[in-house]
Amino acid sequence: MELMVRIAKAFDVSVDFLIKDDKEAAVGKIRNQELLHQLEEINSRPEEDQETVVSFLEAFIKRRKFEELVHG
């Protein structure tokens, strides 16, 4: 469950949103179709692989937010 919470935070969605099998709702929140496709692929991978991707995304997002703060 902790992994789902981390994924939801990384994409600024609820865990409920991630759990529901509602592609139309996902498309409404995630507009980039390639990103949506990649998330669907990752979702079918073992939890260890998913954890690696979530860790990467968290680091990437934190870095970008930090850069925005520094550079305005």
GIMO-V300381 format. One record per residue. N is the residue number from 1. RES is the residue in one small letter. PSI is psi as a letter, one per 40 degrees, with the letter a starting at -180 (* if undefined). Layout:
N|RES|PSI / N|RES|PSI
This chain:
1|m|d / 2|e|d / 3|l|d / 4|m|d / 5|v|d / 6|r|d / 7|i|d / 8|a|d / 9|k|d / 10|a|d / 11|f|e / 12|d|f / 13|v|i / 14|s|i / 15|v|d / 16|d|d / 17|f|d / 18|l|d / 19|i|d / 20|k|i / 21|d|g / 22|d|g / 23|k|d / 24|e|d / 25|a|d / 26|a|d / 27|v|d / 28|g|d / 29|k|d / 30|i|h / 31|r|d / 32|n|h / 33|q|d / 34|e|d / 35|l|d / 36|l|d / 37|h|d / 38|q|d / 39|l|d / 40|e|d / 41|e|d / 42|i|d / 43|n|d / 44|s|e / 45|r|i / 46|p|i / 47|e|d / 48|e|d / 49|d|d / 50|q|d / 51|e|d / 52|t|d / 53|v|d / 54|v|d / 55|s|d / 56|f|d / 57|l|d / 58|e|d / 59|a|d / 60|f|d / 61|i|d / 62|k|d / 63|r|d / 64|r|d / 65|k|d / 66|f|d / 67|e|d / 68|e|d / 69|l|d / 70|v|d / 71|h|e / 72|g|*
